[in-house]
Amino acid sequence: MGLYESIAFALFAMVTVGSAAGVVLVRDVWHSALFLGVSLVSVAVFYVLNQAAFVATMQILVYVGGVLILVSFAVMLTREDESIVEVAR
């Protein structure tokens, strides 16, 4: 592994661990879903670093394109509208 590959690995390892911690620690569900997207994309970078371009492409298409969109729709459909709550009070 070359110097640039080691630097890229260390950088994306920090991004992956930081965004995975953000998924768990952030209270807002929408921000947690965004951190999940960052984490999944950075895992795809690890596949690219290991010369597994097909697996990286499937990671992006299936997980980021499918699962994250599904989570985003679920968050948008289940959020409580604050303006309705204020009118009801």
C-alpha distances in whole Angstrom, upper triangle without the diagonal:
4,7,8,6,7,10,11,10,12,15,15,15,18,20,20,21,24,25,25,27,29,30,32,33,35,38,39,38,37,34,33,33,31,28,28,27,24,23,23,21,19,18,18,15,13,14,13,10,10,12,15,17,21,20,19,22,24,23,24,27,28,28,28,30,32,32,32,35,37,36,37,40,41,41,43,46,46,46,49,51,52,55,56,56,58,61,61,62
4,6,5,6,9,10,10,12,14,15,16,18,20,21,22,24,26,26,28,30,31,33,34,35,39,39,39,38,35,34,33,31,29,29,28,25,24,24,22,19,19,19,16,15,16,14,11,12,14,17,19,22,22,20,23,26,25,25,29,30,29,29,31,34,34,33,36,38,37,38,41,42,42,44,46,47,47,50,51,52,55,57,57,58,61,62,62
4,5,5,6,9,10,11,12,14,15,17,18,20,21,23,24,26,27,28,30,32,33,34,38,38,38,36,33,33,33,30,28,28,27,24,23,24,22,19,20,20,16,15,18,16,13,15,16,20,21,24,24,22,25,27,26,26,29,31,30,29,32,34,34,33,36,38,37,37,41,42,41,43,46,46,46,49,50,51,53,55,55,56,59,60,61
4,5,5,6,8,10,10,12,14,15,16,18,20,21,22,24,26,27,28,30,31,32,36,36,35,34,31,30,30,28,25,26,25,21,21,22,19,16,18,17,14,13,16,14,11,13,15,18,18,22,22,19,22,25,23,23,27,28,27,26,29,31,31,30,33,35,35,35,38,39,38,40,43,44,43,46,47,48,51,53,53,54,57,58,58
4,5,5,6,9,10,10,12,14,15,16,18,20,21,22,24,25,26,29,30,31,34,34,34,32,30,29,28,26,24,24,23,20,19,19,17,14,15,15,11,10,12,11,7,10,12,15,15,19,18,16,19,22,20,21,24,26,24,24,26,29,29,28,31,33,32,33,36,37,36,38,41,42,41,45,46,47,50,51,51,53,56,57,57
4,5,5,6,9,10,10,12,14,15,16,18,20,21,22,24,26,27,28,29,33,34,33,32,29,28,28,26,24,24,23,20,19,20,18,15,15,16,13,11,14,13,10,12,14,17,18,22,20,18,22,24,22,22,26,27,26,25,28,30,30,29,32,34,33,33,37,38,37,39,42,42,41,45,46,47,50,51,51,53,56,56,57
4,5,5,6,9,10,11,12,14,15,16,18,20,21,22,24,26,27,28,31,32,32,31,27,27,27,25,22,23,22,19,18,19,17,14,15,16,13,12,15,14,11,14,16,19,19,23,22,19,22,24,22,22,26,27,25,24,27,30,29,28,31,33,32,32,36,37,35,37,40,41,40,43,44,45,47,49,49,50,53,54,54
4,6,5,6,8,10,10,12,14,15,16,18,20,21,22,24,25,26,30,30,29,28,25,24,24,22,19,20,19,16,15,16,14,11,12,13,9,9,12,11,8,12,14,16,16,19,18,16,18,21,19,19,22,24,22,21,24,26,26,25,27,30,29,29,32,33,32,34,37,38,37,40,41,42,45,47,47,48,51,52,52
4,5,5,6,9,10,10,12,14,15,16,18,20,21,23,24,25,29,29,28,27,25,23,23,21,19,19,18,15,14,15,13,10,10,12,9,7,11,11,8,10,13,15,16,19,17,15,18,20,17,18,22,23,21,20,23,26,25,24,27,29,28,28,32,33,32,34,37,37,37,40,41,42,45,47,46,48,51,52,52
4,6,5,6,9,10,11,12,14,15,16,18,20,22,22,24,27,28,28,27,24,23,23,21,18,19,19,16,14,16,15,11,12,14,12,10,14,14,12,14,17,18,19,22,20,18,21,23,20,21,24,25,23,22,25,27,26,25,28,30,29,29,33,33,32,34,37,37,36,39,41,41,44,46,46,47,50,51,51
4,5,5,6,9,10,11,12,14,16,16,18,20,21,22,25,26,26,25,21,21,21,19,16,17,17,13,13,15,13,10,12,14,11,11,14,14,12,15,18,19,19,22,20,18,20,22,19,19,23,24,22,20,24,26,25,23,26,28,27,27,30,31,30,32,35,35,34,37,38,39,41,44,43,44,47,48,48
4,5,5,6,8,10,10,12,14,15,16,18,19,20,24,24,23,22,19,18,18,16,14,14,14,10,9,11,10,6,8,10,8,8,11,12,10,13,16,16,16,19,17,14,17,19,16,16,19,20,18,17,20,22,21,20,23,25,23,24,27,28,27,29,32,32,32,35,36,37,40,42,41,43,46,46,47
4,5,5,6,8,10,10,12,14,15,17,18,19,23,24,23,23,20,18,19,17,14,14,15,12,10,12,12,8,9,11,10,9,12,13,12,14,17,17,18,21,18,16,19,20,17,17,21,21,19,18,22,23,22,21,24,26,24,25,28,29,27,30,33,32,32,35,37,37,41,42,42,43,46,47,47
4,5,5,6,8,10,10,12,14,16,16,17,21,22,22,22,18,17,18,16,13,14,15,12,10,13,13,10,11,14,12,12,16,17,15,17,20,21,21,24,21,19,21,23,19,19,23,23,20,19,23,25,23,21,24,26,24,24,28,28,27,29,32,32,31,34,35,36,39,40,40,41,44,45,45
4,6,5,6,8,10,10,12,14,15,16,19,19,19,19,15,14,15,13,10,11,12,8,7,10,10,7,9,12,11,11,15,15,15,17,20,20,20,22,20,17,19,20,17,16,20,21,17,16,20,21,20,18,21,23,21,21,25,25,24,26,29,29,28,31,32,33,36,38,37,38,41,42,42
4,5,5,6,9,10,11,13,14,15,19,19,18,18,15,13,14,13,9,9,10,7,5,8,9,6,7,10,10,10,13,15,14,16,19,18,19,20,17,15,18,18,14,15,18,18,15,14,18,19,17,16,19,21,19,20,23,24,22,25,28,27,27,30,32,33,36,37,37,38,41,42,42
4,6,5,6,9,10,11,12,14,18,19,18,19,16,14,15,14,10,11,13,10,8,11,12,10,10,14,14,13,16,18,17,19,22,21,22,23,20,18,21,21,17,18,21,21,18,17,21,22,20,18,22,23,20,21,25,25,23,26,29,28,27,30,32,33,36,37,37,38,41,42,42
4,5,5,6,9,10,10,11,15,16,17,17,13,12,14,12,9,10,12,10,8,12,13,11,12,16,15,15,18,20,19,21,24,24,24,25,23,20,23,23,19,19,22,22,19,18,21,22,20,18,21,23,20,20,24,24,22,24,27,27,26,28,30,30,33,35,34,36,39,39,39
4,5,5,6,9,10,10,14,14,14,13,10,9,10,9,5,7,9,6,5,9,10,9,11,14,14,15,18,19,19,21,23,22,22,24,21,18,20,20,17,16,19,19,15,14,18,19,17,14,18,19,16,17,20,20,18,21,24,23,22,25,27,28,31,32,32,33,36,37,37
4,5,5,7,9,10,14,14,14,14,12,9,10,10,7,7,10,9,6,9,12,10,11,14,15,15,17,19,20,21,24,22,23,23,20,18,20,20,16,17,19,18,15,14,18,18,16,14,18,18,16,17,20,20,18,21,24,23,22,25,28,28,32,33,32,34,37,37,37
4,5,5,6,8,12,13,14,15,12,9,12,12,9,10,13,11,10,13,15,14,14,18,18,18,21,23,23,24,27,26,26,27,24,22,24,24,20,20,23,22,18,18,21,22,19,17,20,21,18,19,22,21,19,22,25,23,23,25,27,28,31,32,31,33,36,36,36
4,5,5,6,9,10,11,11,8,6,9,9,6,8,11,10,9,13,14,14,15,18,19,19,22,24,24,26,28,27,27,28,25,22,24,24,20,20,22,22,18,17,20,21,18,15,18,19,16,16,20,19,17,19,22,21,20,22,24,24,28,29,28,30,33,33,33
4,6,6,9,9,9,10,8,4,7,8,5,6,9,10,9,11,14,14,14,17,19,19,21,23,24,25,28,26,26,26,23,21,23,22,18,18,20,19,15,15,18,18,15,13,16,16,13,14,17,16,14,17,20,18,18,20,23,23,27,28,27,29,32,32,32
4,6,8,10,10,12,10,7,10,12,9,9,13,13,12,14,17,17,17,20,21,21,24,26,26,27,30,28,29,29,26,24,26,25,21,21,23,22,18,18,21,21,17,16,19,18,15,16,19,18,16,19,21,19,19,21,24,24,28,29,27,29,32,32,32
4,6,9,10,12,10,8,12,13,10,12,15,15,14,17,19,19,19,23,23,24,26,28,28,30,32,31,31,32,29,27,28,28,24,24,26,25,21,20,23,23,20,18,21,21,17,18,21,19,17,20,22,20,19,21,23,23,27,28,26,28,31,31,31
4,6,8,9,7,6,10,10,9,11,14,14,14,17,19,19,20,23,24,24,27,28,29,31,33,32,31,32,29,27,28,27,24,23,25,24,21,19,22,22,19,17,19,19,16,16,19,17,14,17,20,18,16,18,20,20,23,25,23,25,28,28,28
4,6,9,8,7,11,12,12,13,16,17,17,19,22,22,23,26,27,28,30,32,32,34,36,35,34,34,32,29,30,29,26,25,27,26,22,21,23,23,20,18,19,19,15,15,18,16,13,16,18,15,13,15,17,17,20,22,20,21,25,25,24
4,6,5,6,9,10,11,12,15,16,17,19,20,21,23,25,26,28,29,31,32,34,36,34,33,33,31,28,29,28,25,24,25,24,21,19,21,21,18,15,17,17,13,12,15,14,10,12,15,13,11,12,14,14,18,19,18,20,23,23,23
4,6,5,6,9,10,10,13,14,15,16,19,20,21,23,25,26,27,29,31,32,34,32,31,31,28,26,26,25,22,21,22,21,18,16,18,17,15,12,13,13,9,9,12,10,7,10,12,10,9,12,14,15,19,20,19,21,24,24,24
4,5,5,6,9,10,11,13,14,15,17,19,20,22,23,25,26,28,29,31,32,30,29,29,27,25,24,24,21,19,20,20,17,15,16,16,14,11,11,12,9,7,10,10,7,8,11,11,9,12,14,15,18,19,19,21,24,24,25
4,5,5,6,9,10,11,12,14,15,17,18,20,21,23,25,26,27,29,31,29,28,29,26,24,24,24,21,19,21,20,17,15,17,17,15,12,13,15,11,10,13,13,10,12,15,15,13,16,17,17,21,22,22,23,26,27,27
4,5,5,6,9,10,10,12,14,15,17,19,20,21,23,25,26,28,29,28,27,27,24,22,23,22,19,18,20,19,15,14,16,16,13,11,13,14,10,10,14,13,10,13,16,15,14,17,19,20,23,24,23,25,28,28,29
4,5,5,6,9,10,11,12,14,15,17,19,20,22,23,25,26,28,26,25,24,22,20,20,19,16,15,16,15,12,10,13,13,10,7,9,10,7,7,11,10,9,11,14,14,13,17,19,20,23,24,24,26,29,29,30
4,5,5,6,9,10,11,12,14,16,17,19,21,21,23,25,26,25,23,24,22,19,19,19,16,14,16,16,13,10,12,14,12,8,10,12,10,9,12,13,11,13,16,16,16,19,20,21,24,26,26,27,30,31,32
4,5,5,6,9,10,11,12,14,15,17,19,20,21,23,25,24,23,23,21,18,19,19,16,15,17,17,13,11,14,15,13,10,13,15,12,12,16,16,14,16,19,19,18,21,23,24,27,28,28,30,32,33,33
4,5,5,6,9,10,11,13,14,16,17,19,20,22,23,21,21,21,18,16,17,16,13,12,14,14,10,9,12,12,10,8,11,12,10,11,14,14,13,16,18,18,18,22,23,25,28,29,29,31,34,34,35
4,5,5,6,9,10,11,13,15,16,17,19,20,22,20,19,19,17,14,14,14,11,9,12,12,8,6,9,11,9,6,9,12,10,10,14,15,14,16,19,19,19,23,24,26,29,30,30,32,34,35,36
4,6,5,6,9,10,11,13,15,15,17,19,20,19,18,19,17,14,15,16,12,11,14,14,11,9,12,14,13,10,13,15,14,14,17,18,17,19,22,22,22,25,26,28,30,32,32,34,36,37,38
4,6,5,6,9,10,11,13,15,16,17,19,18,17,18,16,13,15,15,11,11,14,14,11,10,13,15,13,11,14,16,14,15,19,19,18,20,23,23,23,26,28,29,32,34,34,35,38,39,39
4,5,5,6,9,10,11,13,15,16,17,15,15,15,12,10,11,11,7,8,11,10,7,7,10,12,10,9,13,14,13,14,18,18,18,20,23,23,24,27,29,31,33,35,35,37,39,40,41
4,5,5,7,9,10,11,13,15,16,14,13,14,12,9,10,11,8,6,10,11,9,7,10,13,12,11,14,16,15,16,19,20,20,22,24,25,25,29,30,32,34,36,36,38,40,41,42
4,5,5,7,9,10,11,13,15,14,13,15,13,10,12,13,10,10,14,14,12,11,14,16,15,14,17,19,18,19,22,23,22,24,27,28,28,31,32,34,37,38,38,40,42,43,44
4,5,5,7,9,10,11,13,12,12,13,10,8,11,11,8,9,13,13,11,11,14,16,15,14,17,19,18,19,23,23,23,25,28,28,29,32,34,35,38,39,39,41,44,44,45
4,5,5,6,9,10,11,9,9,10,8,5,7,9,6,7,10,11,10,10,12,15,14,14,17,19,19,20,23,24,24,26,28,29,30,33,35,37,39,40,41,43,45,46,47
4,5,5,6,9,10,10,9,12,10,7,10,12,10,10,13,15,14,13,15,18,18,17,20,22,22,22,25,27,26,28,31,32,32,35,37,38,41,42,43,44,47,48,49
4,5,5,6,9,9,10,12,10,8,12,13,11,12,15,16,15,15,18,20,19,19,22,24,23,24,27,28,28,30,33,33,34,37,39,40,43,44,44,46,49,49,50
4,5,5,6,5,7,9,7,5,9,10,9,11,14,14,14,14,17,19,19,19,22,23,23,25,27,28,29,31,33,34,34,38,40,42,44,45,46,48,50,51,52
4,5,5,5,5,9,8,6,9,11,11,11,14,16,16,16,18,20,20,20,23,25,25,26,29,30,30,32,34,35,36,39,41,43,45,46,47,49,51,52,53
4,6,7,9,12,11,10,13,15,14,15,18,19,18,18,21,23,23,23,26,28,28,28,31,33,32,34,37,38,38,41,43,44,47,49,49,51,53,54,55
4,6,8,11,10,10,13,15,14,16,18,19,19,19,22,23,24,24,27,28,28,30,32,33,34,36,38,39,39,43,45,46,49,50,50,52,55,55,56
4,6,9,9,9,12,14,14,15,17,19,19,20,21,23,24,25,27,29,29,30,33,34,35,36,39,40,40,44,46,47,50,51,52,54,56,56,58
4,6,6,6,9,10,11,13,14,15,16,17,19,20,21,22,24,26,26,28,30,31,32,34,36,37,38,42,43,45,48,49,49,52,54,54,55
4,5,5,6,9,10,11,12,14,15,15,16,19,20,20,22,24,25,26,28,30,31,32,34,36,37,40,42,44,46,47,48,50,52,53,54
4,5,5,6,9,10,10,12,14,15,15,17,18,19,21,23,24,25,27,29,30,31,33,34,36,39,41,43,46,46,47,50,51,52,54
4,5,5,6,9,10,10,11,13,14,15,16,17,19,21,22,23,25,26,28,29,31,32,34,37,39,41,44,45,45,48,50,50,51
4,5,5,6,9,10,10,11,12,14,15,16,18,20,20,22,24,25,26,28,30,31,32,36,37,39,42,43,43,45,48,48,49
4,5,5,6,8,10,10,10,13,14,15,16,18,20,21,23,24,25,27,28,30,31,35,36,39,41,42,43,45,47,47,49
4,5,5,6,8,9,9,10,12,14,15,16,18,19,21,22,24,25,27,28,30,34,35,38,40,41,41,44,46,46,48
4,6,6,5,7,9,10,10,11,14,15,16,17,19,21,22,23,25,26,28,31,33,35,38,39,39,42,44,44,45
4,6,6,5,6,9,10,10,12,14,15,16,18,20,20,22,24,25,26,30,31,34,36,37,38,40,42,42,44
4,6,6,5,7,9,10,11,13,15,15,17,19,20,21,23,25,26,30,31,34,36,36,37,40,41,42,44
4,6,5,5,7,9,10,11,13,14,16,17,19,20,21,23,25,28,30,33,35,36,36,39,41,41,43
4,6,5,5,6,9,10,11,12,14,15,17,18,20,21,22,26,28,31,33,34,34,37,39,39,40
4,6,6,5,7,10,10,11,13,15,15,17,19,20,21,25,26,29,31,32,33,35,37,37,39
4,6,6,6,9,10,11,12,14,16,16,18,20,21,25,26,29,31,32,33,35,37,37,39
4,6,5,6,9,10,11,12,14,15,17,18,20,24,26,28,31,31,32,34,36,36,38
4,5,5,6,9,10,11,12,14,15,16,18,22,24,27,29,29,30,33,34,34,36
4,5,5,6,9,10,10,12,14,15,16,20,22,24,27,27,28,30,32,33,34
4,5,5,6,9,10,10,12,14,15,19,20,23,25,26,27,29,31,31,33
4,5,5,6,9,10,11,12,14,18,20,23,25,25,26,29,30,30,32
4,5,5,6,9,10,11,12,16,18,21,23,23,24,27,28,28,30
4,5,5,6,9,10,11,14,16,19,21,21,22,25,26,27,29
4,5,5,6,8,10,14,15,18,20,20,21,24,25,25,28
4,6,5,6,8,12,14,17,20,19,20,23,24,24,26
4,6,5,6,10,12,15,17,17,18,21,22,22,24
4,6,6,9,10,13,15,15,16,19,20,21,23
4,6,9,10,14,16,15,16,19,20,20,22
4,6,9,12,15,14,14,18,19,18,20
4,6,9,12,12,12,15,16,16,18
4,6,9,8,8,11,13,13,14
4,6,6,7,9,10,11,13
4,5,5,6,9,10,11
4,5,5,6,9,10
4,5,5,6,9
4,6,5,6
4,5,5
4,5
4
